Amino acid sequence: MTEVALLTTAHLLGGMVLYSLGFAVFVFNAVPAETAGPLIRRAFPHFYLFVLGTSATAASSSRFFR
């Protein structure tokens, strides 16, 4: 695995953990549940774009596809 692919994969894992354990927990503790649900749903498309972009970067920079 190239260094770029390894760092990008680590960035992907860190972002996924931060979103699921940091952002979501914080939102549900900070605001009422009826407000937190729609807020999390509005943030999901941005999260999916992050995951898709980071995964594509990691895959394209790895030696496996070359």
N, C-alpha and C positions, 0 to 999 in steps of 0.2 A: 504494500500500500504506500502510495506516495505521501509525502508530508502534508501536502495540501488536502488530500482526501482524508487523511487522519484528523487533521485539525477541523475540517469542515464537519466530519462526522461527530467529533466532540462538541462542536458548536450546536449541531442539531440535537444531540442528547441533552445538552445543558438547557437549550431553549424549551425542549419538551418538558423537562423536569420543572423548570422555573414556571412555565405556564400552568401545569397541572397542580403543582404543590405550592406555588407562590401566589400567582395572580388569582386563581380560582378560589383558593382558601381565603385570601385576603378580602376579595369582593364579597363572598358569602358571610364573612364575619363583620364587614364594615357597613354594609347596607342591608335593608330588609330583603327577604327572599323574593318577594314579588317584583322588586327592582333588580336584584342580582341576576335572576334567570335571563331576562331579556338582554342585560348588559353582557353576560357571558356569550349568549347567542350572537350578539353583534360583533364580538371579538373573534369568534371562531373562523370566519372567512380569512381574516388577516393571518391567523395562526396557520391555517391550511396552506396559504400562499408561502409563508415562511418555510414550512416543512417541505413543500414541493420544490421550492427554489434551492434550498440547502441540500436536499437529497439529490437533485439533479446535478448540482455543482460537485458534490462528493463523488457521485457515480461517474461523471464525465472526467474527473481528474484522477480516477483510480486506474491502475494498470490492468485491471480485469477486462475493461472494455477496449483496450488498445491492441 
